[in-house]
């Protein structure tokens, strides 16, 4: 799973969000490293919807514009859970190797 997909699913894990809300949450989760462009976000949301990982939640009109909210599906939660476990395993392996090469302090 690519990092933007992981972050989008993570952003939706706790509550439905509209596009700009997802962009802000992804930026916060990544501490500013990942900044999604609108086109990239909606392309990803369309793909994730087609894969059954997210789905539209509701729409609301704000200042004459329609906000579409998305929520994560059960399949999306399962995929996020599996990816989190995979990343945890990789992180554990990397940390073990780093501990082995770090200079020992007395």
C-alpha positions in Angstrom: 0.0 0.0 0.0 1.4 3.4 -0.9 1.8 6.0 1.8 -0.9 8.4 0.5 -3.4 5.5 0.5 -2.4 4.5 4.0 -2.8 8.1 5.2 -6.2 8.6 3.6 -7.5 5.4 5.2 -6.0 6.5 8.5 -7.7 9.9 8.2 -11.0 8.2 7.7 -10.6 5.6 10.4 -12.2 7.6 13.2 -14.9 9.6 11.4 -16.2 10.5 7.9 -14.5 13.5 6.4 -14.9 15.7 3.3 -12.1 16.2 0.8 -10.5 19.3 2.4 -10.9 17.6 5.8 -9.0 14.6 4.5 -6.2 16.8 3.1 -5.8 18.6 6.4 -5.8 15.3 8.4 -3.3 13.7 6.1 -1.0 16.8 6.4 -1.3 16.6 10.2 -0.8 12.8 10.4 2.4 13.1 8.3 3.6 16.2 10.1 3.5 18.1 6.9 5.5 15.6 4.8 2.5 14.6 2.6 0.4 17.3 1.1 -2.3 15.9 -1.2 -3.4 17.9 -4.2 -7.2 17.9 -4.9 -6.9 16.0 -8.1 -4.7 13.4 -6.5 -7.1 13.0 -3.5 -10.2 12.6 -5.6 -8.5 10.1 -8.0 -7.4 8.1 -4.9 -10.9 8.3 -3.4 -12.5 7.1 -6.7 -10.0 4.2 -6.7 -10.6 3.4 -3.1 -14.3 3.5 -3.6 -14.1 1.1 -6.6 -12.0 -1.2 -4.4 -14.6 -1.1 -1.7 -12.2 0.4 0.9 -14.2 3.7 1.3 -17.7 4.9 0.4 -19.6 8.1 0.2 -21.2 9.0 3.5 -23.3 12.1 2.8 -23.3 15.4 1.0 -24.0 18.9 2.4 -24.1 22.3 0.8 -21.8 24.9 2.3 -21.6 28.4 0.7 -23.2 27.1 -2.4 -20.7 24.3 -2.8 -21.4 20.6 -2.2 -19.2 18.8 0.3 -19.1 15.1 -0.2 -18.1 13.1 2.9 -16.4 9.7 2.8 -16.1 7.0 5.3 -14.0 3.9 5.6 -15.7 0.5 5.0 -15.1 -2.7 6.9 -12.9 -3.8 4.0 -10.9 -0.5 4.4 -10.5 -1.1 8.1 -9.2 -4.6 7.4 -6.8 -3.3 4.8 -5.6 -0.6 7.2 -5.2 -3.1 10.0 -3.2 -5.5 7.8 -0.9 -2.6 6.5 -0.4 -1.3 10.1 0.7 -4.8 11.1 3.1 -5.1 8.1 4.6 -1.7 8.8 5.0 -2.6 12.5 6.8 -5.8 11.6 9.2 -3.9 9.3 9.8 -1.2 12.0 10.6 -3.8 14.6 13.1 -5.5 12.2 14.7 -2.1 11.4 14.9 -1.1 15.1 16.6 -4.4 16.0 19.3 -3.9 13.3 19.8 -0.3 14.4 20.3 -1.4 18.0 22.9 -3.9 16.8 25.0 -1.2 15.0 24.7 1.7 17.4 27.8 2.4 19.4 27.4 1.2 23.0 27.6 4.0 25.6 29.0 3.3 29.0 
